Amino acid sequence: MSLEERAKATAKNIEGKIQEGVGEVTGDPQDKAAGKAKQSEAKVRHGVEDVKDEVKKNID
């Protein structure tokens, strides 16, 4: 498990939530979509780290 990678993914998720919120407030669909995309990217990154953890656990 890479704590650094998980922290980056969490930061990306927060950034995406903020950007999506700004898009909601301003009515900008591009900001809203970009925010959702960042949140999706963060979810994938967390999934990758989960897989790495599981593989490491099975090897040990």
Backbone as CSV, one residue per row, in Angstrom:
resi,resn,N_x,N_y,N_z,CA_x,CA_y,CA_z,C_x,C_y,C_z
1,MET,0.847,-1.185,0.000,0.000,0.000,0.000,0.883,1.236,0.000
2,SER,0.585,2.082,-0.898,1.319,3.335,-0.963,0.458,4.442,-0.361
3,LEU,0.840,4.847,0.804,0.097,5.910,1.481,0.118,7.188,0.653
4,GLU,1.242,7.434,-0.005,1.373,8.625,-0.839,0.368,8.588,-2.005
5,GLU,0.232,7.430,-2.638,-0.703,7.295,-3.766,-2.148,7.443,-3.297
6,ARG,-2.462,6.894,-2.133,-3.819,7.033,-1.591,-4.112,8.498,-1.256
7,ALA,-3.117,9.200,-0.735,-3.296,10.615,-0.419,-3.525,11.427,-1.693
8,LYS,-2.791,11.094,-2.753,-2.980,11.785,-4.029,-4.381,11.519,-4.577
9,ALA,-4.842,10.283,-4.463,-6.175,9.944,-4.948,-7.248,10.673,-4.149
10,THR,-7.057,10.768,-2.850,-8.016,11.484,-2.004,-8.027,12.972,-2.359
11,ALA,-6.860,13.530,-2.586,-6.775,14.940,-2.979,-7.470,15.172,-4.316
12,LYS,-7.293,14.248,-5.253,-7.938,14.359,-6.559,-9.451,14.280,-6.407
13,ASN,-9.924,13.423,-5.510,-11.359,13.297,-5.259,-11.927,14.596,-4.690
14,ILE,-11.229,15.164,-3.741,-11.676,16.423,-3.130,-11.672,17.535,-4.182
15,GLU,-10.622,17.579,-4.980,-10.542,18.576,-6.048,-11.731,18.429,-7.006
16,GLY,-12.060,17.193,-7.323,-13.187,16.943,-8.209,-14.510,17.355,-7.605
17,LYS,-14.688,17.084,-6.327,-15.934,17.481,-5.649,-16.083,18.998,-5.639
18,ILE,-14.981,19.688,-5.395,-15.019,21.152,-5.386,-15.348,21.670,-6.780
19,GLN,-14.672,21.126,-7.783,-14.911,21.590,-9.150,-16.351,21.290,-9.586
20,GLU,-16.857,20.139,-9.214,-18.245,19.815,-9.544,-19.194,20.801,-8.859
21,GLY,-18.912,21.112,-7.598,-19.727,22.079,-6.862,-19.699,23.455,-7.493
22,VAL,-18.533,23.881,-7.939,-18.414,25.175,-8.618,-19.248,25.149,-9.901
23,GLY,-19.184,24.037,-10.613,-19.976,23.907,-11.830,-21.464,23.978,-11.562
24,GLU,-21.884,23.390,-10.429,-23.299,23.455,-10.035,-23.709,24.899,-9.751
25,VAL,-22.878,25.597,-8.994,-23.201,26.968,-8.586,-23.197,27.915,-9.785
26,THR,-22.195,27.776,-10.650,-22.075,28.695,-11.775,-22.905,28.269,-12.981
27,GLY,-23.399,27.041,-12.953,-24.164,26.537,-14.080,-23.296,26.132,-15.262
28,ASP,-22.013,25.903,-14.996,-21.071,25.527,-16.055,-20.996,23.999,-16.163
29,PRO,-21.589,23.430,-17.199,-21.585,21.971,-17.326,-20.193,21.386,-17.551
30,GLN,-19.271,22.175,-18.130,-17.910,21.675,-18.333,-17.184,21.496,-17.011
31,ASP,-17.327,22.462,-16.109,-16.715,22.328,-14.784,-17.321,21.142,-14.045
32,LYS,-18.612,21.014,-14.130,-19.306,19.914,-13.453,-18.801,18.567,-13.983
33,ALA,-18.704,18.439,-15.306,-18.229,17.192,-15.914,-16.769,16.922,-15.565
34,ALA,-15.946,17.959,-15.577,-14.525,17.790,-15.238,-14.385,17.342,-13.786
35,GLY,-15.209,17.898,-12.913,-15.180,17.498,-11.512,-15.554,16.039,-11.328
36,LYS,-16.584,15.612,-12.037,-16.987,14.205,-11.957,-15.900,13.288,-12.513
37,ALA,-15.234,13.731,-13.579,-14.147,12.940,-14.159,-13.005,12.775,-13.167
38,LYS,-12.676,13.833,-12.450,-11.607,13.753,-11.447,-11.993,12.797,-10.324
39,GLN,-13.260,12.817,-9.940,-13.720,11.905,-8.902,-13.635,10.457,-9.382
40,SER,-13.962,10.235,-10.643,-13.860,8.889,-11.214,-12.407,8.426,-11.256
41,GLU,-11.525,9.335,-11.633,-10.100,9.008,-11.663,-9.615,8.619,-10.267
42,ALA,-10.058,9.360,-9.271,-9.661,9.066,-7.895,-10.175,7.694,-7.467
43,LYS,-11.384,7.364,-7.871,-11.961,6.061,-7.527,-11.134,4.934,-8.147
44,VAL,-10.709,5.124,-9.391,-9.869,4.128,-10.060,-8.532,3.998,-9.342
45,ARG,-7.941,5.130,-8.973,-6.657,5.098,-8.263,-6.779,4.337,-6.939
46,HIS,-7.867,4.574,-6.226,-8.083,3.846,-4.971,-8.240,2.349,-5.262
47,GLY,-8.929,2.025,-6.325,-9.097,0.621,-6.709,-7.768,-0.040,-7.022
48,VAL,-6.907,0.664,-7.727,-5.580,0.137,-8.044,-4.806,-0.134,-6.755
49,GLU,-4.876,0.789,-5.826,-4.171,0.594,-4.553,-4.763,-0.582,-3.774
50,ASP,-6.078,-0.760,-3.845,-6.713,-1.910,-3.191,-6.201,-3.220,-3.784
51,VAL,-6.073,-3.265,-5.113,-5.564,-4.463,-5.773,-4.118,-4.714,-5.361
52,LYS,-3.319,-3.661,-5.337,-1.922,-3.814,-4.904,-1.853,-4.375,-3.490
53,ASP,-2.700,-3.856,-2.609,-2.724,-4.325,-1.219,-3.085,-5.813,-1.161
54,GLU,-4.081,-6.186,-1.951,-4.550,-7.575,-1.940,-3.462,-8.518,-2.471
55,VAL,-2.791,-8.123,-3.532,-1.711,-8.932,-4.096,-0.576,-9.066,-3.087
56,LYS,-0.206,-7.952,-2.461,0.866,-7.992,-1.468,0.493,-8.895,-0.291
57,LYS,-0.770,-8.798,0.127,-1.233,-9.629,1.253,-1.150,-11.103,0.875
58,ASN,-1.505,-11.455,-0.353,-1.467,-12.841,-0.785,-0.047,-13.362,-0.976
59,ILE,0.868,-12.476,-1.336,2.262,-12.876,-1.500,2.921,-13.106,-0.144
60,ASP,2.587,-12.230,0.815,3.176,-12.359,2.155,2.534,-13.496,2.861
